[in-house]
Amino acid sequence: MNLDANSRIRMMPGLVGGQDETLFHVEIADATGHSVVQMSKAELTERAEAAQGTWVFVNDQLVDTGDLADMNLDANSRIRMMPGLVGGGLRC
């Protein structure tokens, strides 16, 4: 390449295609506190199935973690994950 003092050089970042997969805001409560993360449906399903006993609420409705992969979720769905509550017996 031959460049002289009058040459114009332009630099631009590489173009990358848009993201095809929808990301969801997921509220997660656990022993460390509360966080909000963005997850794809696949990530959400994987995390819910990996943590035995996790409760998942979609728009305040408790859902079975095995059903997440087949659910129709929209980008505005309110999704919360938390450890399941285990009740104990009362002693008198």
PDB file of N, CA, C and O in Angstrom:
ATOM      1  N   MET A   1       0.844  -1.167   0.000  1.00  0.00           N
ATOM      2  CA  MET A   1       0.000   0.000   0.000  1.00  0.00           C
ATOM      3  C   MET A   1       0.892   1.234   0.000  1.00  0.00           C
ATOM      4  O   MET A   1       1.777   1.369   0.845  1.00  0.00           O
ATOM      5  N   ASN A   2       0.660   2.119  -0.936  1.00  0.00           N
ATOM      6  CA  ASN A   2       1.420   3.364  -1.016  1.00  0.00           C
ATOM      7  C   ASN A   2       0.569   4.497  -0.461  1.00  0.00           C
ATOM      8  O   ASN A   2      -0.496   4.803  -0.997  1.00  0.00           O
ATOM      9  N   LEU A   3       1.042   5.114   0.610  1.00  0.00           N
ATOM     10  CA  LEU A   3       0.343   6.247   1.224  1.00  0.00           C
ATOM     11  C   LEU A   3       1.198   7.493   1.055  1.00  0.00           C
ATOM     12  O   LEU A   3       2.421   7.450   1.193  1.00  0.00           O
ATOM     13  N   ASP A   4       0.535   8.606   0.753  1.00  0.00           N
ATOM     14  CA  ASP A   4       1.259   9.866   0.710  1.00  0.00           C
ATOM     15  C   ASP A   4       0.613  10.828   1.695  1.00  0.00           C
ATOM     16  O   ASP A   4      -0.357  10.472   2.364  1.00  0.00           O
ATOM     17  N   ALA A   5       1.131  12.021   1.789  1.00  0.00           N
ATOM     18  CA  ALA A   5       0.657  13.011   2.762  1.00  0.00           C
ATOM     19  C   ALA A   5      -0.800  13.390   2.546  1.00  0.00           C
ATOM     20  O   ALA A   5      -1.440  13.851   3.491  1.00  0.00           O
ATOM     21  N   ASN A   6      -1.351  13.223   1.364  1.00  0.00           N
ATOM     22  CA  ASN A   6      -2.737  13.588   1.074  1.00  0.00           C
ATOM     23  C   ASN A   6      -3.722  12.422   1.240  1.00  0.00           C
ATOM     24  O   ASN A   6      -4.924  12.597   1.038  1.00  0.00           O
ATOM     25  N   SER A   7      -3.226  11.248   1.601  1.00  0.00           N
ATOM     26  CA  SER A   7      -4.113  10.081   1.755  1.00  0.00           C
ATOM     27  C   SER A   7      -5.021  10.254   2.969  1.00  0.00           C
ATOM     28  O   SER A   7      -4.604  10.792   3.995  1.00  0.00           O
ATOM     29  N   ARG A   8      -6.252   9.799   2.843  1.00  0.00           N
ATOM     30  CA  ARG A   8      -7.206   9.819   3.950  1.00  0.00           C
ATOM     31  C   ARG A   8      -7.357   8.393   4.455  1.00  0.00           C
ATOM     32  O   ARG A   8      -7.613   7.471   3.681  1.00  0.00           O
ATOM     33  N   ILE A   9      -7.198   8.224   5.753  1.00  0.00           N
ATOM     34  CA  ILE A   9      -7.323   6.902   6.372  1.00  0.00           C
ATOM     35  C   ILE A   9      -8.517   6.936   7.310  1.00  0.00           C
ATOM     36  O   ILE A   9      -8.626   7.816   8.163  1.00  0.00           O
ATOM     37  N   ARG A  10      -9.394   5.984   7.148  1.00  0.00           N
ATOM     38  CA  ARG A  10     -10.583   5.891   8.015  1.00  0.00           C
ATOM     39  C   ARG A  10     -10.566   4.527   8.700  1.00  0.00           C
ATOM     40  O   ARG A  10     -10.316   3.500   8.069  1.00  0.00           O
ATOM     41  N   MET A  11     -10.836   4.540   9.990  1.00  0.00           N
ATOM     42  CA  MET A  11     -10.897   3.294  10.758  1.00  0.00           C
ATOM     43  C   MET A  11     -12.287   3.159  11.340  1.00  0.00           C
ATOM     44  O   MET A  11     -12.869   4.130  11.824  1.00  0.00           O
ATOM     45  N   MET A  12     -12.803   1.972  11.290  1.00  0.00           N
ATOM     46  CA  MET A  12     -14.112   1.722  11.879  1.00  0.00           C
ATOM     47  C   MET A  12     -14.127   0.330  12.487  1.00  0.00           C
ATOM     48  O   MET A  12     -13.424  -0.562  12.013  1.00  0.00           O
ATOM     49  N   PRO A  13     -14.930   0.135  13.541  1.00  0.00           N
ATOM     50  CA  PRO A  13     -14.980  -1.189  14.169  1.00  0.00           C
ATOM     51  C   PRO A  13     -15.619  -2.198  13.222  1.00  0.00           C
ATOM     52  O   PRO A  13     -16.400  -1.843  12.339  1.00  0.00           O
ATOM     53  N   GLY A  14     -15.266  -3.469  13.430  1.00  0.00           N
ATOM     54  CA  GLY A  14     -15.882  -4.523  12.639  1.00  0.00           C
ATOM     55  C   GLY A  14     -17.371  -4.596  12.915  1.00  0.00           C
ATOM     56  O   GLY A  14     -17.808  -4.337  14.036  1.00  0.00           O
ATOM     57  N   LEU A  15     -18.136  -4.937  11.929  1.00  0.00           N
ATOM     58  CA  LEU A  15     -19.578  -5.035  12.087  1.00  0.00           C
ATOM     59  C   LEU A  15     -19.940  -6.428  12.570  1.00  0.00           C
ATOM     60  O   LEU A  15     -19.460  -7.432  12.044  1.00  0.00           O
ATOM     61  N   VAL A  16     -20.789  -6.468  13.574  1.00  0.00           N
ATOM     62  CA  VAL A  16     -21.230  -7.739  14.146  1.00  0.00           C
ATOM     63  C   VAL A  16     -22.737  -7.760  14.066  1.00  0.00           C
ATOM     64  O   VAL A  16     -23.392  -6.760  14.363  1.00  0.00           O
ATOM     65  N   GLY A  17     -23.292  -8.885  13.670  1.00  0.00           N
ATOM     66  CA  GLY A  17     -24.746  -9.006  13.565  1.00  0.00           C
ATOM     67  C   GLY A  17     -25.416  -8.828  14.912  1.00  0.00           C
ATOM     68  O   GLY A  17     -24.783  -9.005  15.953  1.00  0.00           O
ATOM     69  N   GLY A  18     -26.683  -8.483  14.899  1.00  0.00           N
ATOM     70  CA  GLY A  18     -27.459  -8.279  16.123  1.00  0.00           C
ATOM     71  C   GLY A  18     -27.692  -9.576  16.867  1.00  0.00           C
ATOM     72  O   GLY A  18     -27.506 -10.669  16.332  1.00  0.00           O
ATOM     73  N   GLN A  19     -28.102  -9.428  18.109  1.00  0.00           N
ATOM     74  CA  GLN A  19     -28.357 -10.591  18.934  1.00  0.00           C
ATOM     75  C   GLN A  19     -29.741 -11.129  18.622  1.00  0.00           C
ATOM     76  O   GLN A  19     -30.728 -10.396  18.694  1.00  0.00           O
ATOM     77  N   ASP A  20     -29.816 -12.391  18.280  1.00  0.00           N
ATOM     78  CA  ASP A  20     -31.088 -12.992  17.910  1.00  0.00           C
ATOM     79  C   ASP A  20     -31.896 -13.445  19.119  1.00  0.00           C
ATOM     80  O   ASP A  20     -33.126 -13.453  19.075  1.00  0.00           O
ATOM     81  N   GLU A  21     -31.217 -13.819  20.189  1.00  0.00           N
ATOM     82  CA  GLU A  21     -31.899 -14.394  21.334  1.00  0.00           C
ATOM     83  C   GLU A  21     -32.326 -13.309  22.319  1.00  0.00           C
ATOM     84  O   GLU A  21     -31.541 -12.422  22.653  1.00  0.00           O
ATOM     85  N   THR A  22     -33.559 -13.385  22.775  1.00  0.00           N
ATOM     86  CA  THR A  22     -34.087 -12.437  23.744  1.00  0.00           C
ATOM     87  C   THR A  22     -33.437 -12.663  25.096  1.00  0.00           C
ATOM     88  O   THR A  22     -33.264 -13.803  25.527  1.00  0.00           O
ATOM     89  N   LEU A  23     -33.079 -11.578  25.765  1.00  0.00           N
ATOM     90  CA  LEU A  23     -32.558 -11.658  27.122  1.00  0.00           C
ATOM     91  C   LEU A  23     -33.630 -11.203  28.089  1.00  0.00           C
ATOM     92  O   LEU A  23     -34.379 -10.268  27.808  1.00  0.00           O
ATOM     93  N   PHE A  24     -33.699 -11.862  29.222  1.00  0.00           N
ATOM     94  CA  PHE A  24     -34.707 -11.570  30.240  1.00  0.00           C
ATOM     95  C   PHE A  24     -34.013 -11.063  31.496  1.00  0.00           C
ATOM     96  O   PHE A  24     -32.926 -11.527  31.839  1.00  0.00           O
ATOM     97  N   HIS A  25     -34.640 -10.109  32.182  1.00  0.00           N
ATOM     98  CA  HIS A  25     -34.169  -9.664  33.485  1.00  0.00           C
ATOM     99  C   HIS A  25     -34.675 -10.690  34.491  1.00  0.00           C
ATOM    100  O   HIS A  25     -35.880 -10.909  34.615  1.00  0.00           O
ATOM    101  N   VAL A  26     -33.749 -11.313  35.205  1.00  0.00           N
ATOM    102  CA  VAL A  26     -34.094 -12.354  36.158  1.00  0.00           C
ATOM    103  C   VAL A  26     -33.650 -11.911  37.546  1.00  0.00           C
ATOM    104  O   VAL A  26     -32.474 -11.621  37.768  1.00  0.00           O
ATOM    105  N   GLU A  27     -34.595 -11.862  38.473  1.00  0.00           N
ATOM    106  CA  GLU A  27     -34.291 -11.536  39.861  1.00  0.00           C
ATOM    107  C   GLU A  27     -33.928 -12.839  40.560  1.00  0.00           C
ATOM    108  O   GLU A  27     -34.690 -13.805  40.513  1.00  0.00           O
ATOM    109  N   ILE A  28     -32.764 -12.869  41.209  1.00  0.00           N
ATOM    110  CA  ILE A  28     -32.301 -14.081  41.872  1.00  0.00           C
ATOM    111  C   ILE A  28     -32.082 -13.780  43.347  1.00  0.00           C
ATOM    112  O   ILE A  28     -31.347 -12.860  43.706  1.00  0.00           O
ATOM    113  N   ALA A  29     -32.730 -14.566  44.191  1.00  0.00           N
ATOM    114  CA  ALA A  29     -32.525 -14.475  45.637  1.00  0.00           C
ATOM    115  C   ALA A  29     -31.824 -15.755  46.069  1.00  0.00           C
ATOM    116  O   ALA A  29     -32.237 -16.855  45.700  1.00  0.00           O
ATOM    117  N   ASP A  30     -30.758 -15.603  46.856  1.00  0.00           N
ATOM    118  CA  ASP A  30     -30.054 -16.773  47.365  1.00  0.00           C
ATOM    119  C   ASP A  30     -29.395 -16.407  48.694  1.00  0.00           C
ATOM    120  O   ASP A  30     -29.664 -15.341  49.249  1.00  0.00           O
ATOM    121  N   ALA A  31     -28.549 -17.270  49.195  1.00  0.00           N
ATOM    122  CA  ALA A  31     -27.924 -17.051  50.493  1.00  0.00           C
ATOM    123  C   ALA A  31     -27.073 -15.787  50.537  1.00  0.00           C
ATOM    124  O   ALA A  31     -26.826 -15.248  51.616  1.00  0.00           O
ATOM    125  N   THR A  32     -26.621 -15.307  49.381  1.00  0.00           N
ATOM    126  CA  THR A  32     -25.785 -14.110  49.346  1.00  0.00           C
ATOM    127  C   THR A  32     -26.590 -12.824  49.223  1.00  0.00           C
ATOM    128  O   THR A  32     -26.028 -11.733  49.328  1.00  0.00           O
ATOM    129  N   GLY A  33     -27.883 -12.934  49.005  1.00  0.00           N
ATOM    130  CA  GLY A  33     -28.727 -11.743  48.879  1.00  0.00           C
ATOM    131  C   GLY A  33     -29.568 -11.778  47.629  1.00  0.00           C
ATOM    132  O   GLY A  33     -30.103 -12.821  47.253  1.00  0.00           O
ATOM    133  N   HIS A  34     -29.684 -10.625  46.984  1.00  0.00           N
ATOM    134  CA  HIS A  34     -30.578 -10.444  45.842  1.00  0.00           C
ATOM    135  C   HIS A  34     -29.791  -9.812  44.701  1.00  0.00           C
ATOM    136  O   HIS A  34     -29.020  -8.877  44.912  1.00  0.00           O
ATOM    137  N   SER A  35     -29.989 -10.327  43.495  1.00  0.00           N
ATOM    138  CA  SER A  35     -29.338  -9.736  42.332  1.00  0.00           C
ATOM    139  C   SER A  35     -30.285  -9.789  41.145  1.00  0.00           C
ATOM    140  O   SER A  35     -31.239 -10.567  41.131  1.00  0.00           O
ATOM    141  N   VAL A  36     -30.014  -8.962  40.158  1.00  0.00           N
ATOM    142  CA  VAL A  36     -30.774  -8.967  38.910  1.00  0.00           C
ATOM    143  C   VAL A  36     -29.768  -9.167  37.789  1.00  0.00           C
ATOM    144  O   VAL A  36     -28.812  -8.403  37.657  1.00  0.00           O
ATOM    145  N   VAL A  37     -29.988 -10.197  36.984  1.00  0.00           N
ATOM    146  CA  VAL A  37     -29.082 -10.516  35.882  1.00  0.00           C
ATOM    147  C   VAL A  37     -29.880 -10.681  34.603  1.00  0.00           C
ATOM    148  O   VAL A  37     -31.093 -10.890  34.639  1.00  0.00           O
ATOM    149  N   GLN A  38     -29.199 -10.586  33.481  1.00  0.00           N
ATOM    150  CA  GLN A  38     -29.839 -10.853  32.201  1.00  0.00           C
ATOM    151  C   GLN A  38     -29.456 -12.256  31.761  1.00  0.00           C
ATOM    152  O   GLN A  38     -28.287 -12.640  31.806  1.00  0.00           O
ATOM    153  N   MET A  39     -30.459 -13.013  31.338  1.00  0.00           N
ATOM    154  CA  MET A  39     -30.236 -14.383  30.904  1.00  0.00           C
ATOM    155  C   MET A  39     -31.062 -14.675  29.672  1.00  0.00           C
ATOM    156  O   MET A  39     -32.153 -14.137  29.485  1.00  0.00           O
ATOM    157  N   SER A  40     -30.518 -15.536  28.840  1.00  0.00           N
ATOM    158  CA  SER A  40     -31.308 -16.062  27.726  1.00  0.00           C
ATOM    159  C   SER A  40     -32.221 -17.150  28.297  1.00  0.00           C
ATOM    160  O   SER A  40     -32.048 -17.576  29.438  1.00  0.00           O
ATOM    161  N   LYS A  41     -33.169 -17.583  27.516  1.00  0.00           N
ATOM    162  CA  LYS A  41     -34.075 -18.639  27.957  1.00  0.00           C
ATOM    163  C   LYS A  41     -33.292 -19.917  28.253  1.00  0.00           C
ATOM    164  O   LYS A  41     -33.588 -20.617  29.221  1.00  0.00           O
ATOM    165  N   ALA A  42     -32.295 -20.220  27.423  1.00  0.00           N
ATOM    166  CA  ALA A  42     -31.481 -21.418  27.639  1.00  0.00           C
ATOM    167  C   ALA A  42     -30.700 -21.327  28.955  1.00  0.00           C
ATOM    168  O   ALA A  42     -30.611 -22.309  29.693  1.00  0.00           O
ATOM    169  N   GLU A  43     -30.137 -20.157  29.245  1.00  0.00           N
ATOM    170  CA  GLU A  43     -29.395 -19.969  30.491  1.00  0.00           C
ATOM    171  C   GLU A  43     -30.310 -20.081  31.698  1.00  0.00           C
ATOM    172  O   GLU A  43     -29.950 -20.688  32.706  1.00  0.00           O
ATOM    173  N   LEU A  44     -31.489 -19.496  31.591  1.00  0.00           N
ATOM    174  CA  LEU A  44     -32.473 -19.556  32.662  1.00  0.00           C
ATOM    175  C   LEU A  44     -32.864 -21.002  32.944  1.00  0.00           C
ATOM    176  O   LEU A  44     -32.890 -21.427  34.099  1.00  0.00           O
ATOM    177  N   THR A  45     -33.165 -21.751  31.899  1.00  0.00           N
ATOM    178  CA  THR A  45     -33.563 -23.148  32.044  1.00  0.00           C
ATOM    179  C   THR A  45     -32.435 -23.967  32.662  1.00  0.00           C
ATOM    180  O   THR A  45     -32.664 -24.770  33.567  1.00  0.00           O
ATOM    181  N   GLU A  46     -31.224 -23.758  32.171  1.00  0.00           N
ATOM    182  CA  GLU A  46     -30.073 -24.511  32.682  1.00  0.00           C
ATOM    183  C   GLU A  46     -29.835 -24.241  34.157  1.00  0.00           C
ATOM    184  O   GLU A  46     -29.608 -25.169  34.934  1.00  0.00           O
ATOM    185  N   ARG A  47     -29.886 -22.982  34.544  1.00  0.00           N
ATOM    186  CA  ARG A  47     -29.643 -22.631  35.953  1.00  0.00           C
ATOM    187  C   ARG A  47     -30.735 -23.168  36.856  1.00  0.00           C
ATOM    188  O   ARG A  47     -30.450 -23.663  37.946  1.00  0.00           O
ATOM    189  N   ALA A  48     -31.983 -23.077  36.417  1.00  0.00           N
ATOM    190  CA  ALA A  48     -33.094 -23.557  37.233  1.00  0.00           C
ATOM    191  C   ALA A  48     -33.032 -25.072  37.425  1.00  0.00           C
ATOM    192  O   ALA A  48     -33.317 -25.572  38.514  1.00  0.00           O
ATOM    193  N   GLU A  49     -32.664 -25.796  36.382  1.00  0.00           N
ATOM    194  CA  GLU A  49     -32.596 -27.252  36.471  1.00  0.00           C
ATOM    195  C   GLU A  49     -31.362 -27.727  37.235  1.00  0.00           C
ATOM    196  O   GLU A  49     -31.378 -28.810  37.818  1.00  0.00           O
ATOM    197  N   ALA A  50     -30.291 -26.928  37.237  1.00  0.00           N
ATOM    198  CA  ALA A  50     -29.057 -27.308  37.917  1.00  0.00           C
ATOM    199  C   ALA A  50     -29.168 -27.187  39.436  1.00  0.00           C
ATOM    200  O   ALA A  50     -28.485 -27.903  40.168  1.00  0.00           O
ATOM    201  N   ALA A  51     -30.012 -26.299  39.902  1.00  0.00           N
ATOM    202  CA  ALA A  51     -30.154 -26.065  41.342  1.00  0.00           C
ATOM    203  C   ALA A  51     -31.417 -26.770  41.839  1.00  0.00           C
ATOM    204  O   ALA A  51     -32.526 -26.252  41.712  1.00  0.00           O
ATOM    205  N   GLN A  52     -31.227 -27.941  42.398  1.00  0.00           N
ATOM    206  CA  GLN A  52     -32.358 -28.721  42.909  1.00  0.00           C
ATOM    207  C   GLN A  52     -33.169 -27.895  43.908  1.00  0.00           C
ATOM    208  O   GLN A  52     -32.607 -27.230  44.777  1.00  0.00           O
ATOM    209  N   GLY A  53     -34.466 -27.945  43.776  1.00  0.00           N
ATOM    210  CA  GLY A  53     -35.343 -27.262  44.719  1.00  0.00           C
ATOM    211  C   GLY A  53     -35.574 -25.791  44.448  1.00  0.00           C
ATOM    212  O   GLY A  53     -36.255 -25.127  45.228  1.00  0.00           O
ATOM    213  N   THR A  54     -35.023 -25.261  43.359  1.00  0.00           N
ATOM    214  CA  THR A  54     -35.212 -23.848  43.032  1.00  0.00           C
ATOM    215  C   THR A  54     -36.657 -23.594  42.628  1.00  0.00           C
ATOM    216  O   THR A  54     -37.250 -24.364  41.873  1.00  0.00           O
ATOM    217  N   TRP A  55     -37.204 -22.516  43.137  1.00  0.00           N
ATOM    218  CA  TRP A  55     -38.537 -22.090  42.728  1.00  0.00           C
ATOM    219  C   TRP A  55     -38.380 -21.002  41.682  1.00  0.00           C
ATOM    220  O   TRP A  55     -37.563 -20.094  41.843  1.00  0.00           O
ATOM    221  N   VAL A  56     -39.159 -21.088  40.611  1.00  0.00           N
ATOM    222  CA  VAL A  56     -39.142 -20.080  39.559  1.00  0.00           C
ATOM    223  C   VAL A  56     -40.546 -19.514  39.419  1.00  0.00           C
ATOM    224  O   VAL A  56     -41.517 -20.256  39.273  1.00  0.00           O
ATOM    225  N   PHE A  57     -40.641 -18.199  39.466  1.00  0.00           N
ATOM    226  CA  PHE A  57     -41.917 -17.512  39.298  1.00  0.00           C
ATOM    227  C   PHE A  57     -41.854 -16.707  38.003  1.00  0.00           C
ATOM    228  O   PHE A  57     -40.903 -15.957  37.781  1.00  0.00           O
ATOM    229  N   VAL A  58     -42.847 -16.858  37.164  1.00  0.00           N
ATOM    230  CA  VAL A  58     -42.976 -16.062  35.949  1.00  0.00           C
ATOM    231  C   VAL A  58     -44.264 -15.271  36.090  1.00  0.00           C
ATOM    232  O   VAL A  58     -45.350 -15.845  36.177  1.00  0.00           O
ATOM    233  N   ASN A  59     -44.138 -13.948  36.113  1.00  0.00           N
ATOM    234  CA  ASN A  59     -45.286 -13.057  36.331  1.00  0.00           C
ATOM    235  C   ASN A  59     -46.061 -13.473  37.577  1.00  0.00           C
ATOM    236  O   ASN A  59     -47.287 -13.576  37.567  1.00  0.00           O
ATOM    237  N   ASP A  60     -45.303 -13.709  38.656  1.00  0.00           N
ATOM    238  CA  ASP A  60     -45.829 -14.063  39.979  1.00  0.00           C
ATOM    239  C   ASP A  60     -46.552 -15.413  40.030  1.00  0.00           C
ATOM    240  O   ASP A  60     -47.300 -15.678  40.972  1.00  0.00           O
ATOM    241  N   GLN A  61     -46.336 -16.257  39.037  1.00  0.00           N
ATOM    242  CA  GLN A  61     -46.930 -17.595  38.997  1.00  0.00           C
ATOM    243  C   GLN A  61     -45.807 -18.623  39.131  1.00  0.00           C
ATOM    244  O   GLN A  61     -44.865 -18.618  38.339  1.00  0.00           O
ATOM    245  N   LEU A  62     -45.902 -19.516  40.143  1.00  0.00           N
ATOM    246  CA  LEU A  62     -44.910 -20.564  40.312  1.00  0.00           C
ATOM    247  C   LEU A  62     -45.000 -21.519  39.135  1.00  0.00           C
ATOM    248  O   LEU A  62     -46.081 -22.012  38.813  1.00  0.00           O
ATOM    249  N   VAL A  63     -43.853 -21.786  38.482  1.00  0.00           N
ATOM    250  CA  VAL A  63     -43.833 -22.689  37.328  1.00  0.00           C
ATOM    251  C   VAL A  63     -42.872 -23.839  37.596  1.00  0.00           C
ATOM    252  O   VAL A  63     -41.917 -23.698  38.360  1.00  0.00           O
ATOM    253  N   ASP A  64     -43.129 -24.962  36.971  1.00  0.00           N
ATOM    254  CA  ASP A  64     -42.259 -26.121  37.069  1.00  0.00           C
ATOM    255  C   ASP A  64     -41.005 -25.849  36.234  1.00  0.00           C
ATOM    256  O   ASP A  64     -41.111 -25.449  35.074  1.00  0.00           O
ATOM    257  N   THR A  65     -39.828 -26.061  36.810  1.00  0.00           N
ATOM    258  CA  THR A  65     -38.593 -25.777  36.085  1.00  0.00           C
ATOM    259  C   THR A  65     -38.476 -26.604  34.809  1.00  0.00           C
ATOM    260  O   THR A  65     -37.838 -26.175  33.848  1.00  0.00           O
ATOM    261  N   GLY A  66     -39.089 -27.790  34.794  1.00  0.00           N
ATOM    262  CA  GLY A  66     -39.059 -28.622  33.596  1.00  0.00           C
ATOM    263  C   GLY A  66     -39.867 -28.051  32.449  1.00  0.00           C
ATOM    264  O   GLY A  66     -39.678 -28.451  31.300  1.00  0.00           O
ATOM    265  N   ASP A  67     -40.775 -27.113  32.744  1.00  0.00           N
ATOM    266  CA  ASP A  67     -41.617 -26.508  31.715  1.00  0.00           C
ATOM    267  C   ASP A  67     -41.026 -25.233  31.111  1.00  0.00           C
ATOM    268  O   ASP A  67     -41.543 -24.729  30.114  1.00  0.00           O
ATOM    269  N   LEU A  68     -39.953 -24.707  31.699  1.00  0.00           N
ATOM    270  CA  LEU A  68     -39.394 -23.424  31.245  1.00  0.00           C
ATOM    271  C   LEU A  68     -38.990 -23.433  29.779  1.00  0.00           C
ATOM    272  O   LEU A  68     -39.263 -22.473  29.058  1.00  0.00           O
ATOM    273  N   ALA A  69     -38.352 -24.487  29.335  1.00  0.00           N
ATOM    274  CA  ALA A  69     -37.841 -24.532  27.957  1.00  0.00           C
ATOM    275  C   ALA A  69     -38.952 -24.398  26.931  1.00  0.00           C
ATOM    276  O   ALA A  69     -38.728 -23.858  25.848  1.00  0.00           O
ATOM    277  N   ASP A  70     -40.154 -24.882  27.252  1.00  0.00           N
ATOM    278  CA  ASP A  70     -41.269 -24.855  26.300  1.00  0.00           C
ATOM    279  C   ASP A  70     -42.219 -23.681  26.502  1.00  0.00           C
ATOM    280  O   ASP A  70     -43.180 -23.530  25.747  1.00  0.00           O
ATOM    281  N   MET A  71     -41.964 -22.845  27.513  1.00  0.00           N
ATOM    282  CA  MET A  71     -42.863 -21.719  27.792  1.00  0.00           C
ATOM    283  C   MET A  71     -42.664 -20.595  26.789  1.00  0.00           C
ATOM    284  O   MET A  71     -41.554 -20.366  26.308  1.00  0.00           O
ATOM    285  N   ASN A  72     -43.736 -19.905  26.481  1.00  0.00           N
ATOM    286  CA  ASN A  72     -43.670 -18.699  25.653  1.00  0.00           C
ATOM    287  C   ASN A  72     -43.483 -17.507  26.588  1.00  0.00           C
ATOM    288  O   ASN A  72     -44.428 -17.058  27.236  1.00  0.00           O
ATOM    289  N   LEU A  73     -42.264 -17.008  26.647  1.00  0.00           N
ATOM    290  CA  LEU A  73     -41.956 -15.864  27.500  1.00  0.00           C
ATOM    291  C   LEU A  73     -41.788 -14.643  26.622  1.00  0.00           C
ATOM    292  O   LEU A  73     -41.190 -14.723  25.549  1.00  0.00           O
ATOM    293  N   ASP A  74     -42.313 -13.508  27.069  1.00  0.00           N
ATOM    294  CA  ASP A  74     -42.035 -12.285  26.324  1.00  0.00           C
ATOM    295  C   ASP A  74     -40.991 -11.481  27.090  1.00  0.00           C
ATOM    296  O   ASP A  74     -40.736 -11.735  28.267  1.00  0.00           O
ATOM    297  N   ALA A  75     -40.405 -10.531  26.423  1.00  0.00           N
ATOM    298  CA  ALA A  75     -39.287  -9.774  26.992  1.00  0.00           C
ATOM    299  C   ALA A  75     -39.663  -9.044  28.270  1.00  0.00           C
ATOM    300  O   ALA A  75     -38.780  -8.725  29.066  1.00  0.00           O
ATOM    301  N   ASN A  76     -40.941  -8.770  28.493  1.00  0.00           N
ATOM    302  CA  ASN A  76     -41.379  -8.047  29.679  1.00  0.00           C
ATOM    303  C   ASN A  76     -41.817  -8.957  30.816  1.00  0.00           C
ATOM    304  O   ASN A  76     -42.334  -8.478  31.826  1.00  0.00           O
ATOM    305  N   SER A  77     -41.619 -10.263  30.669  1.00  0.00           N
ATOM    306  CA  SER A  77     -42.002 -11.192  31.728  1.00  0.00           C
ATOM    307  C   SER A  77     -41.198 -10.893  32.992  1.00  0.00           C
ATOM    308  O   SER A  77     -40.004 -10.601  32.927  1.00  0.00           O
ATOM    309  N   ARG A  78     -41.867 -10.969  34.138  1.00  0.00           N
ATOM    310  CA  ARG A  78     -41.183 -10.797  35.427  1.00  0.00           C
ATOM    311  C   ARG A  78     -40.772 -12.189  35.891  1.00  0.00           C
ATOM    312  O   ARG A  78     -41.622 -13.031  36.183  1.00  0.00           O
ATOM    313  N   ILE A  79     -39.469 -12.424  35.956  1.00  0.00           N
ATOM    314  CA  ILE A  79     -38.961 -13.750  36.298  1.00  0.00           C
ATOM    315  C   ILE A  79     -38.149 -13.648  37.580  1.00  0.00           C
ATOM    316  O   ILE A  79     -37.240 -12.826  37.699  1.00  0.00           O
ATOM    317  N   ARG A  80     -38.497 -14.504  38.537  1.00  0.00           N
ATOM    318  CA  ARG A  80     -37.779 -14.536  39.813  1.00  0.00           C
ATOM    319  C   ARG A  80     -37.382 -15.969  40.136  1.00  0.00           C
ATOM    320  O   ARG A  80     -38.157 -16.901  39.919  1.00  0.00           O
ATOM    321  N   MET A  81     -36.186 -16.139  40.651  1.00  0.00           N
ATOM    322  CA  MET A  81     -35.691 -17.447  41.084  1.00  0.00           C
ATOM    323  C   MET A  81     -35.297 -17.339  42.549  1.00  0.00           C
ATOM    324  O   MET A  81     -34.694 -16.353  42.973  1.00  0.00           O
ATOM    325  N   MET A  82     -35.647 -18.372  43.319  1.00  0.00           N
ATOM    326  CA  MET A  82     -35.277 -18.388  44.728  1.00  0.00           C
ATOM    327  C   MET A  82     -35.238 -19.817  45.234  1.00  0.00           C
ATOM    328  O   MET A  82     -35.865 -20.701  44.652  1.00  0.00           O
ATOM    329  N   PRO A  83     -34.509 -20.048  46.312  1.00  0.00           N
ATOM    330  CA  PRO A  83     -34.487 -21.394  46.863  1.00  0.00           C
ATOM    331  C   PRO A  83     -35.871 -21.742  47.396  1.00  0.00           C
ATOM    332  O   PRO A  83     -36.568 -20.886  47.940  1.00  0.00           O
ATOM    333  N   GLY A  84     -36.261 -22.996  47.237  1.00  0.00           N
ATOM    334  CA  GLY A  84     -37.557 -23.431  47.753  1.00  0.00           C
ATOM    335  C   GLY A  84     -37.594 -23.367  49.268  1.00  0.00           C
ATOM    336  O   GLY A  84     -36.579 -23.575  49.933  1.00  0.00           O
ATOM    337  N   LEU A  85     -38.747 -23.083  49.798  1.00  0.00           N
ATOM    338  CA  LEU A  85     -38.920 -23.024  51.246  1.00  0.00           C
ATOM    339  C   LEU A  85     -39.316 -24.404  51.744  1.00  0.00           C
ATOM    340  O   LEU A  85     -40.161 -25.077  51.154  1.00  0.00           O
ATOM    341  N   VAL A  86     -38.699 -24.807  52.826  1.00  0.00           N
ATOM    342  CA  VAL A  86     -39.011 -26.099  53.415  1.00  0.00           C
ATOM    343  C   VAL A  86     -39.553 -25.841  54.803  1.00  0.00           C
ATOM    344  O   VAL A  86     -38.887 -25.234  55.642  1.00  0.00           O
ATOM    345  N   GLY A  87     -40.774 -26.309  55.041  1.00  0.00           N
ATOM    346  CA  GLY A  87     -41.399 -26.115  56.335  1.00  0.00           C
ATOM    347  C   GLY A  87     -41.001 -27.216  57.306  1.00  0.00           C
ATOM    348  O   GLY A  87     -40.722 -28.342  56.895  1.00  0.00           O
ATOM    349  N   GLY A  88     -40.977 -26.899  58.557  1.00  0.00           N
ATOM    350  CA  GLY A  88     -40.659 -27.894  59.591  1.00  0.00           C
ATOM    351  C   GLY A  88     -41.886 -28.162  60.438  1.00  0.00           C
ATOM    352  O   GLY A  88     -42.838 -27.382  60.432  1.00  0.00           O
ATOM    353  N   GLY A  89     -41.862 -29.227  61.141  1.00  0.00           N
ATOM    354  CA  GLY A  89     -42.982 -29.581  62.029  1.00  0.00           C
ATOM    355  C   GLY A  89     -42.950 -28.749  63.289  1.00  0.00           C
ATOM    356  O   GLY A  89     -41.886 -28.343  63.755  1.00  0.00           O
ATOM    357  N   LEU A  90     -44.109 -28.503  63.829  1.00  0.00           N
ATOM    358  CA  LEU A  90     -44.228 -27.762  65.104  1.00  0.00           C
ATOM    359  C   LEU A  90     -44.201 -28.760  66.250  1.00  0.00           C
ATOM    360  O   LEU A  90     -44.798 -29.833  66.159  1.00  0.00           O
ATOM    361  N   ARG A  91     -43.520 -28.415  67.310  1.00  0.00           N
ATOM    362  CA  ARG A  91     -43.485 -29.266  68.486  1.00  0.00           C
ATOM    363  C   ARG A  91     -44.168 -28.546  69.628  1.00  0.00           C
ATOM    364  O   ARG A  91     -43.934 -27.360  69.862  1.00  0.00           O
ATOM    365  N   CYS A  92     -44.986 -29.247  70.311  1.00  0.00           N
ATOM    366  CA  CYS A  92     -45.702 -28.657  71.459  1.00  0.00           C
ATOM    367  C   CYS A  92     -45.176 -29.186  72.759  1.00  0.00           C
ATOM    368  O   CYS A  92     -45.659 -28.800  73.823  1.00  0.00           O
TER     369      CYS A  92
END
